[in-house]
Amino acid sequence: MKKLFGEPETEQIFLLSDYGRQKLLAYADSFKELARTLGQNLAWEDKAGSREDALYRKELLENRCLLAENLNEMAGVMAQMAAEVFSYRPFPAKKARQIVQTMQSEGILVNDLYYIEQEPGRTKINLTMRAERMPGVGADEAADMLSVLLDQRLAPSMNCPRVIDSRVRGFTFVEEARYVMLTGAAKAIKENESKSGDNYSILESEKGKMTLLLSDGMGSGEKACADSEAVLDLMEKLLEAGYGPHTAAELVNNTMLAGGEQNMSTLDICEADLYDGTCTFMKVGAAASFIKREHMVEQISSASLPLGAIRGIEECSVRRRLMDGDYVFLLSDGIVDALENCDYKEELCEILGNLEQESPRELAEALLQIVLRKTGGHIRDDMTIVVFGLWENV
């Protein structure tokens, strides 16, 4: 949709981008397929056995039916979202001409400049561009030029093409976040096992948020590893599709219960907003986390059961505002169990407060080595430490 620079600067309606629509429809198809799989062979079978067995089979059947229905509903919602429209506001004509002329002097042809309606206080700019000369120009270079012209720090969005070439394509630039994040991790596998039952994942969203997930499968070895991997895989898909952490965790919990097996896994969710520094913790049977600010340490904990234990999970989240130079530590149960002979939370606060390393990876490795020394080198359960640090983007 083109907008001439001389037209009135009024709010317009714009269709969702082809990329976004295709992504939503792909997720909708995935949920429909999962619902179809769950809906297979749901006929009630009156098998011989105790009354308790019959009730259990009936409850399992009902759970699978309910979950299949919910997944189909979510697929429908996503399909509707793919057809939605959003508002945009064109650039002032004078500023648009300045951008077009300046970019053209650098060999870049620009058209269709507009602001996309975003969260309050955050800028999102969309435009179409192509390079007059080959080779193309990097999107980062274009972001630098736009930053000077508009007097604000801009960067290419996550899904923005990385190079401006001879093809006419859409580019989106967002305001740079106030903070940057670095992460690091350290792991130790339980003795006599080849795989760790702990797994973690780090996700970055278009909205300037980083989400860290840590899952500890019940037991150890390949089975526990497969369970925690399955939890993270489904969580990633749901979060990327736009679901909130609690809704995503509820769906994962229902999926595990509907499976009919005694598969339980903890889930630690930490979501950091790189624009304002807020950090939200949500724990489902997970061990305590810790925030380190120089030598001061705060413990974040919650009493809850792991995924797959009971229907429904308690919505209990804790929010903190982080500052420049703060670190966050996510731990698996193996770290806690290694310090079971003492008040592990108090001791961990003291240990973390005395650590002097600056790199998140070095901090994770230093903490793991301290814990291993306390156990005499014995690893009775999988141990995982995930650390991230937050710094102002200067």
VEXVOGU-48688 format. One record per residue (C-alpha): residue number from 1; residue in three letters; x, y, z. Coordinates in Angstrom, 2 decimals. Layout:
! residues N
nr: NUM, rest: ALA, u: X, v: Y, w: Z
...
This chain:
! residues 394
nr: 1, rest: MET, u: 0.00, v: 0.00, w: 0.00
nr: 2, rest: LYS, u: 1.58, v: 3.26, w: -1.12
nr: 3, rest: LYS, u: 1.16, v: 6.66, w: 0.49
nr: 4, rest: LEU, u: 2.14, v: 9.81, w: -1.40
nr: 5, rest: PHE, u: 4.13, v: 12.37, w: 0.58
nr: 6, rest: GLY, u: 1.66, v: 15.11, w: -0.26
nr: 7, rest: GLU, u: -1.36, v: 13.30, w: 1.17
nr: 8, rest: PRO, u: -2.79, v: 14.22, w: 4.59
nr: 9, rest: GLU, u: -0.93, v: 12.73, w: 7.53
nr: 10, rest: THR, u: -3.82, v: 10.70, w: 8.96
nr: 11, rest: GLU, u: -3.90, v: 7.29, w: 10.57
nr: 12, rest: GLN, u: -4.40, v: 4.53, w: 8.02
nr: 13, rest: ILE, u: -5.35, v: 0.86, w: 8.09
nr: 14, rest: PHE, u: -2.79, v: -1.70, w: 6.95
nr: 15, rest: LEU, u: -2.98, v: -5.45, w: 6.53
nr: 16, rest: LEU, u: -0.74, v: -7.77, w: 8.50
nr: 17, rest: SER, u: 2.49, v: -8.47, w: 6.63
nr: 18, rest: ASP, u: 2.70, v: -11.59, w: 4.49
nr: 19, rest: TYR, u: 5.45, v: -12.91, w: 6.76
nr: 20, rest: GLY, u: 3.35, v: -12.50, w: 9.90
nr: 21, rest: ARG, u: 0.25, v: -13.96, w: 8.32
nr: 22, rest: GLN, u: 2.12, v: -17.01, w: 7.04
nr: 23, rest: LYS, u: 3.75, v: -17.53, w: 10.42
nr: 24, rest: LEU, u: 0.40, v: -17.45, w: 12.24
nr: 25, rest: LEU, u: -1.18, v: -19.83, w: 9.73
nr: 26, rest: ALA, u: 1.76, v: -22.23, w: 10.11
nr: 27, rest: TYR, u: 1.28, v: -22.30, w: 13.88
nr: 28, rest: ALA, u: -2.46, v: -22.81, w: 13.40
nr: 29, rest: ASP, u: -1.77, v: -25.82, w: 11.19
nr: 30, rest: SER, u: 0.61, v: -27.22, w: 13.83
nr: 31, rest: PHE, u: -2.05, v: -26.99, w: 16.54
nr: 32, rest: LYS, u: -4.66, v: -28.56, w: 14.28
nr: 33, rest: GLU, u: -2.30, v: -31.47, w: 13.60
nr: 34, rest: LEU, u: -1.62, v: -31.92, w: 17.32
nr: 35, rest: ALA, u: -5.36, v: -31.86, w: 18.02
nr: 36, rest: ARG, u: -5.92, v: -34.45, w: 15.29
nr: 37, rest: THR, u: -3.25, v: -36.71, w: 16.81
nr: 38, rest: LEU, u: -4.79, v: -36.44, w: 20.27
nr: 39, rest: GLY, u: -8.25, v: -37.13, w: 18.83
nr: 40, rest: GLN, u: -7.28, v: -40.44, w: 17.30
nr: 41, rest: ASN, u: -8.61, v: -43.68, w: 18.85
nr: 42, rest: LEU, u: -10.75, v: -41.93, w: 21.45
nr: 43, rest: ALA, u: -13.52, v: -44.54, w: 21.47
nr: 44, rest: TRP, u: -14.32, v: -45.82, w: 24.97
nr: 45, rest: GLU, u: -13.20, v: -49.40, w: 25.55
nr: 46, rest: ASP, u: -14.91, v: -51.30, w: 28.36
nr: 47, rest: LYS, u: -11.89, v: -53.32, w: 29.40
nr: 48, rest: ALA, u: -11.89, v: -55.74, w: 32.28
nr: 49, rest: GLY, u: -10.29, v: -54.43, w: 35.43
nr: 50, rest: SER, u: -10.93, v: -52.64, w: 38.68
nr: 51, rest: ARG, u: -13.27, v: -49.69, w: 39.09
nr: 52, rest: GLU, u: -10.26, v: -47.48, w: 39.69
nr: 53, rest: ASP, u: -8.77, v: -48.51, w: 36.34
nr: 54, rest: ALA, u: -12.03, v: -47.75, w: 34.57
nr: 55, rest: LEU, u: -12.29, v: -44.32, w: 36.16
nr: 56, rest: TYR, u: -8.70, v: -43.57, w: 35.26
nr: 57, rest: ARG, u: -9.26, v: -44.55, w: 31.59
nr: 58, rest: LYS, u: -12.41, v: -42.45, w: 31.44
nr: 59, rest: GLU, u: -10.64, v: -39.44, w: 32.95
nr: 60, rest: LEU, u: -7.79, v: -39.84, w: 30.49
nr: 61, rest: LEU, u: -10.25, v: -39.95, w: 27.59
nr: 62, rest: GLU, u: -11.97, v: -36.78, w: 28.81
nr: 63, rest: ASN, u: -8.64, v: -35.00, w: 29.21
nr: 64, rest: ARG, u: -7.57, v: -35.85, w: 25.68
nr: 65, rest: CYS, u: -10.91, v: -34.73, w: 24.24
nr: 66, rest: LEU, u: -10.74, v: -31.43, w: 26.13
nr: 67, rest: LEU, u: -7.17, v: -30.79, w: 25.08
nr: 68, rest: ALA, u: -7.94, v: -31.55, w: 21.44
nr: 69, rest: GLU, u: -10.85, v: -29.10, w: 21.55
nr: 70, rest: ASN, u: -8.69, v: -26.39, w: 23.13
nr: 71, rest: LEU, u: -5.99, v: -26.82, w: 20.51
nr: 72, rest: ASN, u: -8.53, v: -26.54, w: 17.72
nr: 73, rest: GLU, u: -9.88, v: -23.37, w: 19.29
nr: 74, rest: MET, u: -6.39, v: -21.87, w: 19.49
nr: 75, rest: ALA, u: -5.80, v: -22.75, w: 15.85
nr: 76, rest: GLY, u: -8.99, v: -20.86, w: 14.97
nr: 77, rest: VAL, u: -7.87, v: -17.83, w: 16.97
nr: 78, rest: MET, u: -4.54, v: -17.78, w: 15.15
nr: 79, rest: ALA, u: -6.26, v: -18.00, w: 11.78
nr: 80, rest: GLN, u: -8.42, v: -15.01, w: 12.75
nr: 81, rest: MET, u: -5.37, v: -13.04, w: 13.82
nr: 82, rest: ALA, u: -3.78, v: -13.70, w: 10.43
nr: 83, rest: ALA, u: -6.63, v: -11.76, w: 8.83
nr: 84, rest: GLU, u: -6.51, v: -8.80, w: 11.24
nr: 85, rest: VAL, u: -5.41, v: -5.29, w: 10.31
nr: 86, rest: PHE, u: -3.45, v: -2.69, w: 12.26
nr: 87, rest: SER, u: -2.97, v: 1.06, w: 12.20
nr: 88, rest: TYR, u: -0.08, v: 3.03, w: 10.82
nr: 89, rest: ARG, u: 0.84, v: 6.71, w: 10.62
nr: 90, rest: PRO, u: 2.74, v: 8.15, w: 7.65
nr: 91, rest: PHE, u: 5.83, v: 10.31, w: 8.03
nr: 92, rest: PRO, u: 5.53, v: 14.11, w: 7.83
nr: 93, rest: ALA, u: 6.05, v: 15.04, w: 4.18
nr: 94, rest: LYS, u: 9.13, v: 17.22, w: 4.79
nr: 95, rest: LYS, u: 10.89, v: 14.57, w: 6.87
nr: 96, rest: ALA, u: 9.98, v: 11.85, w: 4.36
nr: 97, rest: ARG, u: 11.51, v: 13.84, w: 1.48
nr: 98, rest: GLN, u: 14.67, v: 14.40, w: 3.51
nr: 99, rest: ILE, u: 15.03, v: 10.66, w: 4.17
nr: 100, rest: VAL, u: 14.36, v: 9.74, w: 0.54
nr: 101, rest: GLN, u: 16.91, v: 12.25, w: -0.78
nr: 102, rest: THR, u: 19.62, v: 11.36, w: 1.75
nr: 103, rest: MET, u: 19.24, v: 7.62, w: 1.26
nr: 104, rest: GLN, u: 19.21, v: 8.02, w: -2.53
nr: 105, rest: SER, u: 22.54, v: 9.85, w: -2.33
nr: 106, rest: GLU, u: 23.88, v: 6.65, w: -0.73
nr: 107, rest: GLY, u: 22.47, v: 4.46, w: -3.49
nr: 108, rest: ILE, u: 19.28, v: 3.37, w: -1.72
nr: 109, rest: LEU, u: 15.80, v: 4.01, w: -3.14
nr: 110, rest: VAL, u: 13.15, v: 4.45, w: -0.43
nr: 111, rest: ASN, u: 9.36, v: 4.50, w: -0.54
nr: 112, rest: ASP, u: 6.31, v: 3.91, w: 1.68
nr: 113, rest: LEU, u: 7.58, v: 5.34, w: 4.96
nr: 114, rest: TYR, u: 5.27, v: 5.03, w: 7.95
nr: 115, rest: TYR, u: 5.19, v: 4.53, w: 11.70
nr: 116, rest: ILE, u: 3.53, v: 1.36, w: 12.93
nr: 117, rest: GLU, u: 1.31, v: 1.75, w: 15.98
nr: 118, rest: GLN, u: 3.40, v: 0.30, w: 18.83
nr: 119, rest: GLU, u: 3.47, v: 0.20, w: 22.59
nr: 120, rest: PRO, u: 3.53, v: 3.69, w: 24.14
nr: 121, rest: GLY, u: 6.95, v: 5.30, w: 23.95
nr: 122, rest: ARG, u: 8.42, v: 2.78, w: 21.50
nr: 123, rest: THR, u: 9.13, v: 3.54, w: 17.87
nr: 124, rest: LYS, u: 8.67, v: 1.14, w: 14.98
nr: 125, rest: ILE, u: 9.35, v: 2.34, w: 11.44
nr: 126, rest: ASN, u: 8.50, v: 0.52, w: 8.23
nr: 127, rest: LEU, u: 9.64, v: 1.35, w: 4.69
nr: 128, rest: THR, u: 10.42, v: -0.33, w: 1.39
nr: 129, rest: MET, u: 13.92, v: -0.11, w: -0.04
nr: 130, rest: ARG, u: 16.15, v: -1.41, w: -2.79
nr: 131, rest: ALA, u: 19.77, v: -0.75, w: -3.68
nr: 132, rest: GLU, u: 20.60, v: 1.07, w: -6.93
nr: 133, rest: ARG, u: 24.13, v: -0.27, w: -6.98
nr: 134, rest: MET, u: 25.53, v: -3.71, w: -6.36
nr: 135, rest: PRO, u: 26.62, v: -5.09, w: -3.98
nr: 136, rest: GLY, u: 23.81, v: -4.25, w: -1.58
nr: 137, rest: VAL, u: 23.96, v: -2.22, w: 1.61
nr: 138, rest: GLY, u: 23.64, v: -3.80, w: 5.04
nr: 139, rest: ALA, u: 20.44, v: -3.13, w: 7.00
nr: 140, rest: ASP, u: 22.63, v: -2.08, w: 9.95
nr: 141, rest: GLU, u: 24.13, v: 0.71, w: 7.83
nr: 142, rest: ALA, u: 20.65, v: 1.88, w: 6.86
nr: 143, rest: ALA, u: 19.68, v: 1.84, w: 10.54
nr: 144, rest: ASP, u: 22.65, v: 4.09, w: 11.34
nr: 145, rest: MET, u: 21.64, v: 6.58, w: 8.64
nr: 146, rest: LEU, u: 18.03, v: 6.64, w: 9.81
nr: 147, rest: SER, u: 19.19, v: 7.09, w: 13.41
nr: 148, rest: VAL, u: 21.05, v: 10.28, w: 12.42
nr: 149, rest: LEU, u: 18.18, v: 11.59, w: 10.29
nr: 150, rest: LEU, u: 15.54, v: 10.96, w: 12.95
nr: 151, rest: ASP, u: 17.75, v: 11.70, w: 15.97
nr: 152, rest: GLN, u: 17.02, v: 8.39, w: 17.71
nr: 153, rest: ARG, u: 18.83, v: 5.07, w: 17.97
nr: 154, rest: LEU, u: 17.32, v: 2.52, w: 15.62
nr: 155, rest: ALA, u: 18.18, v: -1.07, w: 14.76
nr: 156, rest: PRO, u: 16.81, v: -3.63, w: 12.26
nr: 157, rest: SER, u: 14.04, v: -5.77, w: 13.68
nr: 158, rest: MET, u: 14.66, v: -9.49, w: 14.24
nr: 159, rest: ASN, u: 12.89, v: -10.57, w: 11.06
nr: 160, rest: CYS, u: 14.16, v: -7.71, w: 8.92
nr: 161, rest: PRO, u: 16.22, v: -8.66, w: 5.83
nr: 162, rest: ARG, u: 19.91, v: -8.22, w: 6.58
nr: 163, rest: VAL, u: 20.89, v: -6.76, w: 3.18
nr: 164, rest: ILE, u: 19.31, v: -4.16, w: 0.92
nr: 165, rest: ASP, u: 19.79, v: -5.52, w: -2.61
nr: 166, rest: SER, u: 18.22, v: -4.92, w: -6.01
nr: 167, rest: ARG, u: 14.87, v: -6.36, w: -4.94
nr: 168, rest: VAL, u: 12.17, v: -4.10, w: -3.52
nr: 169, rest: ARG, u: 11.51, v: -5.38, w: 0.01
nr: 170, rest: GLY, u: 9.98, v: -4.19, w: 3.23
nr: 171, rest: PHE, u: 12.24, v: -3.28, w: 6.16
nr: 172, rest: THR, u: 11.31, v: -2.62, w: 9.77
nr: 173, rest: PHE, u: 13.46, v: -0.69, w: 12.22
nr: 174, rest: VAL, u: 12.82, v: -0.51, w: 15.95
nr: 175, rest: GLU, u: 14.11, v: 1.71, w: 18.70
nr: 176, rest: GLU, u: 17.21, v: 0.21, w: 20.31
nr: 177, rest: ALA, u: 16.57, v: -1.27, w: 23.75
nr: 178, rest: ARG, u: 17.97, v: 0.45, w: 26.81
nr: 179, rest: TYR, u: 19.72, v: -2.72, w: 27.98
nr: 180, rest: VAL, u: 21.77, v: -5.53, w: 26.46
nr: 181, rest: MET, u: 21.96, v: -9.04, w: 27.87
nr: 182, rest: LEU, u: 24.76, v: -11.60, w: 27.96
nr: 183, rest: THR, u: 24.19, v: -15.20, w: 29.06
nr: 184, rest: GLY, u: 26.31, v: -18.12, w: 30.21
nr: 185, rest: ALA, u: 25.76, v: -21.61, w: 31.58
nr: 186, rest: ALA, u: 27.54, v: -24.50, w: 33.27
nr: 187, rest: LYS, u: 26.38, v: -28.13, w: 33.57
nr: 188, rest: ALA, u: 27.39, v: -31.36, w: 35.26
nr: 189, rest: ILE, u: 25.81, v: -34.73, w: 34.40
nr: 190, rest: LYS, u: 24.86, v: -37.21, w: 37.11
nr: 191, rest: GLU, u: 27.40, v: -39.95, w: 37.74
nr: 192, rest: ASN, u: 27.02, v: -43.03, w: 35.51
nr: 193, rest: GLU, u: 24.70, v: -41.21, w: 33.11
nr: 194, rest: SER, u: 25.47, v: -40.14, w: 29.55
nr: 195, rest: LYS, u: 22.80, v: -37.42, w: 29.26
nr: 196, rest: SER, u: 21.58, v: -34.67, w: 31.54
nr: 197, rest: GLY, u: 17.92, v: -34.49, w: 32.50
nr: 198, rest: ASP, u: 18.27, v: -30.69, w: 32.65
nr: 199, rest: ASN, u: 17.77, v: -28.56, w: 29.56
nr: 200, rest: TYR, u: 17.53, v: -24.83, w: 29.02
nr: 201, rest: SER, u: 16.56, v: -22.46, w: 26.24
nr: 202, rest: ILE, u: 16.94, v: -18.73, w: 25.51
nr: 203, rest: LEU, u: 14.38, v: -16.91, w: 23.35
nr: 204, rest: GLU, u: 14.40, v: -13.37, w: 21.97
nr: 205, rest: SER, u: 11.18, v: -11.67, w: 20.90
nr: 206, rest: GLU, u: 10.39, v: -8.79, w: 18.57
nr: 207, rest: LYS, u: 9.12, v: -6.81, w: 21.56
nr: 208, rest: GLY, u: 12.57, v: -6.50, w: 23.10
nr: 209, rest: LYS, u: 12.16, v: -9.32, w: 25.58
nr: 210, rest: MET, u: 14.51, v: -12.16, w: 26.42
nr: 211, rest: THR, u: 13.04, v: -15.32, w: 27.95
nr: 212, rest: LEU, u: 15.14, v: -17.96, w: 29.71
nr: 213, rest: LEU, u: 13.63, v: -21.41, w: 30.25
nr: 214, rest: LEU, u: 15.11, v: -24.13, w: 32.45
nr: 215, rest: SER, u: 13.48, v: -27.55, w: 32.80
nr: 216, rest: ASP, u: 14.52, v: -30.50, w: 34.97
nr: 217, rest: GLY, u: 13.00, v: -33.84, w: 33.94
nr: 218, rest: MET, u: 12.00, v: -36.31, w: 36.65
nr: 219, rest: GLY, u: 14.86, v: -38.71, w: 37.37
nr: 220, rest: SER, u: 17.96, v: -38.68, w: 35.22
nr: 221, rest: GLY, u: 19.39, v: -40.01, w: 31.99
nr: 222, rest: GLU, u: 17.80, v: -40.25, w: 28.55
nr: 223, rest: LYS, u: 14.17, v: -40.42, w: 29.77
nr: 224, rest: ALA, u: 14.53, v: -37.28, w: 31.90
nr: 225, rest: CYS, u: 16.37, v: -35.53, w: 29.07
nr: 226, rest: ALA, u: 13.60, v: -36.38, w: 26.60
nr: 227, rest: ASP, u: 10.93, v: -35.12, w: 29.03
nr: 228, rest: SER, u: 12.59, v: -31.76, w: 29.67
nr: 229, rest: GLU, u: 13.38, v: -31.33, w: 25.95
nr: 230, rest: ALA, u: 9.72, v: -31.94, w: 25.11
nr: 231, rest: VAL, u: 8.66, v: -29.32, w: 27.67
nr: 232, rest: LEU, u: 11.04, v: -26.71, w: 26.25
nr: 233, rest: ASP, u: 10.13, v: -27.52, w: 22.65
nr: 234, rest: LEU, u: 6.42, v: -26.95, w: 23.24
nr: 235, rest: MET, u: 7.05, v: -23.87, w: 25.42
nr: 236, rest: GLU, u: 9.17, v: -22.34, w: 22.67
nr: 237, rest: LYS, u: 6.46, v: -22.90, w: 20.06
nr: 238, rest: LEU, u: 3.75, v: -21.42, w: 22.27
nr: 239, rest: LEU, u: 5.77, v: -18.38, w: 23.32
nr: 240, rest: GLU, u: 6.83, v: -17.68, w: 19.74
nr: 241, rest: ALA, u: 3.18, v: -17.91, w: 18.71
nr: 242, rest: GLY, u: 2.40, v: -15.07, w: 21.12
nr: 243, rest: TYR, u: 1.04, v: -16.88, w: 24.18
nr: 244, rest: GLY, u: 1.94, v: -15.58, w: 27.62
nr: 245, rest: PRO, u: 4.20, v: -17.67, w: 29.89
nr: 246, rest: HIS, u: 1.40, v: -18.81, w: 32.22
nr: 247, rest: THR, u: -0.97, v: -19.81, w: 29.40
nr: 248, rest: ALA, u: 1.85, v: -21.65, w: 27.67
nr: 249, rest: ALA, u: 2.79, v: -23.49, w: 30.87
nr: 250, rest: GLU, u: -0.87, v: -24.45, w: 31.44
nr: 251, rest: LEU, u: -1.07, v: -25.95, w: 27.96
nr: 252, rest: VAL, u: 2.15, v: -27.89, w: 28.46
nr: 253, rest: ASN, u: 0.86, v: -29.17, w: 31.80
nr: 254, rest: ASN, u: -2.40, v: -30.33, w: 30.23
nr: 255, rest: THR, u: -0.52, v: -32.03, w: 27.42
nr: 256, rest: MET, u: 1.61, v: -33.96, w: 29.92
nr: 257, rest: LEU, u: -1.44, v: -35.01, w: 31.95
nr: 258, rest: ALA, u: -3.27, v: -36.10, w: 28.82
nr: 259, rest: GLY, u: -0.35, v: -38.33, w: 27.88
nr: 260, rest: GLY, u: -1.32, v: -40.80, w: 30.57
nr: 261, rest: GLU, u: 2.23, v: -41.41, w: 31.80
nr: 262, rest: GLN, u: 3.81, v: -40.23, w: 35.00
nr: 263, rest: ASN, u: 6.05, v: -37.66, w: 33.31
nr: 264, rest: MET, u: 6.90, v: -34.70, w: 35.49
nr: 265, rest: SER, u: 9.31, v: -31.85, w: 34.87
nr: 266, rest: THR, u: 10.06, v: -28.60, w: 36.62
nr: 267, rest: LEU, u: 9.88, v: -25.37, w: 34.65
nr: 268, rest: ASP, u: 11.69, v: -22.14, w: 35.45
nr: 269, rest: ILE, u: 10.68, v: -19.09, w: 33.39
nr: 270, rest: CYS, u: 12.51, v: -15.76, w: 33.53
nr: 271, rest: GLU, u: 11.41, v: -12.99, w: 31.17
nr: 272, rest: ALA, u: 13.48, v: -9.79, w: 30.98
nr: 273, rest: ASP, u: 12.29, v: -6.62, w: 29.23
nr: 274, rest: LEU, u: 15.34, v: -4.98, w: 27.65
nr: 275, rest: TYR, u: 13.53, v: -1.63, w: 27.33
nr: 276, rest: ASP, u: 12.69, v: -0.98, w: 30.98
nr: 277, rest: GLY, u: 14.76, v: -3.60, w: 32.84
nr: 278, rest: THR, u: 11.81, v: -5.38, w: 34.45
nr: 279, rest: CYS, u: 12.28, v: -9.09, w: 35.04
nr: 280, rest: THR, u: 9.42, v: -11.52, w: 35.70
nr: 281, rest: PHE, u: 10.00, v: -14.91, w: 37.34
nr: 282, rest: MET, u: 7.54, v: -17.80, w: 37.15
nr: 283, rest: LYS, u: 8.29, v: -21.15, w: 38.76
nr: 284, rest: VAL, u: 6.54, v: -24.50, w: 38.32
nr: 285, rest: GLY, u: 8.24, v: -26.81, w: 40.82
nr: 286, rest: ALA, u: 11.58, v: -25.12, w: 40.14
nr: 287, rest: ALA, u: 14.37, v: -24.30, w: 42.59
nr: 288, rest: ALA, u: 15.00, v: -20.79, w: 43.86
nr: 289, rest: SER, u: 16.62, v: -18.18, w: 41.63
nr: 290, rest: PHE, u: 18.91, v: -15.38, w: 42.74
nr: 291, rest: ILE, u: 19.52, v: -11.77, w: 41.72
nr: 292, rest: LYS, u: 23.06, v: -10.49, w: 42.35
nr: 293, rest: ARG, u: 23.68, v: -6.75, w: 42.59
nr: 294, rest: GLU, u: 27.35, v: -6.30, w: 43.44
nr: 295, rest: HIS, u: 27.66, v: -8.05, w: 46.85
nr: 296, rest: MET, u: 23.93, v: -8.03, w: 47.61
nr: 297, rest: VAL, u: 21.86, v: -11.09, w: 46.67
nr: 298, rest: GLU, u: 18.08, v: -11.55, w: 46.63
nr: 299, rest: GLN, u: 16.40, v: -14.93, w: 46.55
nr: 300, rest: ILE, u: 13.33, v: -15.55, w: 44.34
nr: 301, rest: SER, u: 11.39, v: -18.70, w: 45.24
nr: 302, rest: SER, u: 7.92, v: -20.19, w: 45.00
nr: 303, rest: ALA, u: 6.36, v: -23.34, w: 46.44
nr: 304, rest: SER, u: 4.64, v: -25.21, w: 43.60
nr: 305, rest: LEU, u: 4.39, v: -28.67, w: 42.07
nr: 306, rest: PRO, u: 6.13, v: -29.59, w: 38.79
nr: 307, rest: LEU, u: 4.43, v: -29.92, w: 35.43
nr: 308, rest: GLY, u: 2.45, v: -33.13, w: 35.02
nr: 309, rest: ALA, u: 1.65, v: -33.47, w: 38.74
nr: 310, rest: ILE, u: -1.88, v: -32.06, w: 38.98
nr: 311, rest: ARG, u: -4.48, v: -30.29, w: 36.89
nr: 312, rest: GLY, u: -3.91, v: -26.58, w: 36.73
nr: 313, rest: ILE, u: -0.84, v: -24.69, w: 37.84
nr: 314, rest: GLU, u: -0.80, v: -21.85, w: 40.30
nr: 315, rest: GLU, u: -0.38, v: -18.43, w: 38.69
nr: 316, rest: CYS, u: 2.39, v: -17.09, w: 40.85
nr: 317, rest: SER, u: 4.90, v: -14.68, w: 39.33
nr: 318, rest: VAL, u: 7.40, v: -12.31, w: 40.89
nr: 319, rest: ARG, u: 8.53, v: -9.09, w: 39.19
nr: 320, rest: ARG, u: 11.70, v: -7.16, w: 39.89
nr: 321, rest: ARG, u: 13.32, v: -4.17, w: 38.20
nr: 322, rest: LEU, u: 16.94, v: -4.87, w: 37.33
nr: 323, rest: MET, u: 19.72, v: -2.29, w: 37.14
nr: 324, rest: ASP, u: 22.88, v: -1.89, w: 35.11
nr: 325, rest: GLY, u: 25.33, v: -4.65, w: 36.10
nr: 326, rest: ASP, u: 22.80, v: -6.99, w: 37.76
nr: 327, rest: TYR, u: 23.04, v: -10.76, w: 37.32
nr: 328, rest: VAL, u: 20.31, v: -13.41, w: 37.54
nr: 329, rest: PHE, u: 21.05, v: -17.07, w: 38.40
nr: 330, rest: LEU, u: 18.66, v: -19.90, w: 37.47
nr: 331, rest: LEU, u: 19.48, v: -23.25, w: 39.10
nr: 332, rest: SER, u: 18.29, v: -26.82, w: 38.73
nr: 333, rest: ASP, u: 17.46, v: -29.04, w: 41.72
nr: 334, rest: GLY, u: 20.84, v: -30.74, w: 41.54
nr: 335, rest: ILE, u: 22.51, v: -27.61, w: 42.92
nr: 336, rest: VAL, u: 20.02, v: -27.47, w: 45.79
nr: 337, rest: ASP, u: 20.36, v: -31.18, w: 46.60
nr: 338, rest: ALA, u: 24.15, v: -30.87, w: 46.71
nr: 339, rest: LEU, u: 23.80, v: -28.41, w: 49.60
nr: 340, rest: GLU, u: 21.06, v: -30.29, w: 51.46
nr: 341, rest: ASN, u: 23.09, v: -30.58, w: 54.67
nr: 342, rest: CYS, u: 22.87, v: -26.84, w: 55.29
nr: 343, rest: ASP, u: 20.60, v: -23.87, w: 54.69
nr: 344, rest: TYR, u: 21.32, v: -23.86, w: 50.97
nr: 345, rest: LYS, u: 19.51, v: -20.58, w: 50.25
nr: 346, rest: GLU, u: 21.47, v: -18.66, w: 52.86
nr: 347, rest: GLU, u: 24.74, v: -20.29, w: 51.80
nr: 348, rest: LEU, u: 24.10, v: -19.62, w: 48.11
nr: 349, rest: CYS, u: 23.40, v: -15.96, w: 48.85
nr: 350, rest: GLU, u: 26.76, v: -15.74, w: 50.63
nr: 351, rest: ILE, u: 28.61, v: -17.59, w: 47.85
nr: 352, rest: LEU, u: 27.07, v: -15.47, w: 45.08
nr: 353, rest: GLY, u: 27.72, v: -12.26, w: 46.95
nr: 354, rest: ASN, u: 31.44, v: -13.08, w: 47.11
nr: 355, rest: LEU, u: 31.85, v: -13.97, w: 43.43
nr: 356, rest: GLU, u: 33.93, v: -11.37, w: 41.56
nr: 357, rest: GLN, u: 33.75, v: -12.64, w: 37.96
nr: 358, rest: GLU, u: 32.08, v: -10.36, w: 35.41
nr: 359, rest: SER, u: 31.32, v: -12.80, w: 32.58
nr: 360, rest: PRO, u: 28.01, v: -14.74, w: 33.05
nr: 361, rest: ARG, u: 29.73, v: -17.90, w: 31.83
nr: 362, rest: GLU, u: 32.61, v: -17.48, w: 34.28
nr: 363, rest: LEU, u: 30.14, v: -16.86, w: 37.10
nr: 364, rest: ALA, u: 28.23, v: -20.05, w: 36.25
nr: 365, rest: GLU, u: 31.41, v: -22.11, w: 36.07
nr: 366, rest: ALA, u: 32.76, v: -20.63, w: 39.31
nr: 367, rest: LEU, u: 29.55, v: -21.46, w: 41.18
nr: 368, rest: LEU, u: 29.51, v: -25.02, w: 39.80
nr: 369, rest: GLN, u: 33.10, v: -25.61, w: 40.90
nr: 370, rest: ILE, u: 32.32, v: -24.37, w: 44.42
nr: 371, rest: VAL, u: 29.34, v: -26.74, w: 44.69
nr: 372, rest: LEU, u: 31.37, v: -29.68, w: 43.36
nr: 373, rest: ARG, u: 34.07, v: -29.03, w: 45.94
nr: 374, rest: LYS, u: 31.44, v: -29.16, w: 48.66
nr: 375, rest: THR, u: 30.26, v: -32.57, w: 47.43
nr: 376, rest: GLY, u: 33.79, v: -33.95, w: 47.14
nr: 377, rest: GLY, u: 33.41, v: -34.18, w: 43.38
nr: 378, rest: HIS, u: 30.39, v: -36.49, w: 43.56
nr: 379, rest: ILE, u: 27.49, v: -35.64, w: 41.22
nr: 380, rest: ARG, u: 24.40, v: -37.34, w: 42.62
nr: 381, rest: ASP, u: 22.01, v: -35.43, w: 40.37
nr: 382, rest: ASP, u: 22.23, v: -33.36, w: 37.20
nr: 383, rest: MET, u: 23.40, v: -29.82, w: 37.90
nr: 384, rest: THR, u: 22.68, v: -26.83, w: 35.67
nr: 385, rest: ILE, u: 23.34, v: -23.13, w: 36.23
nr: 386, rest: VAL, u: 22.15, v: -20.48, w: 33.78
nr: 387, rest: VAL, u: 23.29, v: -16.89, w: 34.34
nr: 388, rest: PHE, u: 22.52, v: -13.66, w: 32.54
nr: 389, rest: GLY, u: 23.80, v: -10.16, w: 33.10
nr: 390, rest: LEU, u: 22.12, v: -6.88, w: 32.15
nr: 391, rest: TRP, u: 24.00, v: -3.75, w: 31.08
nr: 392, rest: GLU, u: 22.93, v: -0.38, w: 29.76
nr: 393, rest: ASN, u: 23.25, v: -0.08, w: 26.00
nr: 394, rest: VAL, u: 25.73, v: 2.79, w: 25.61
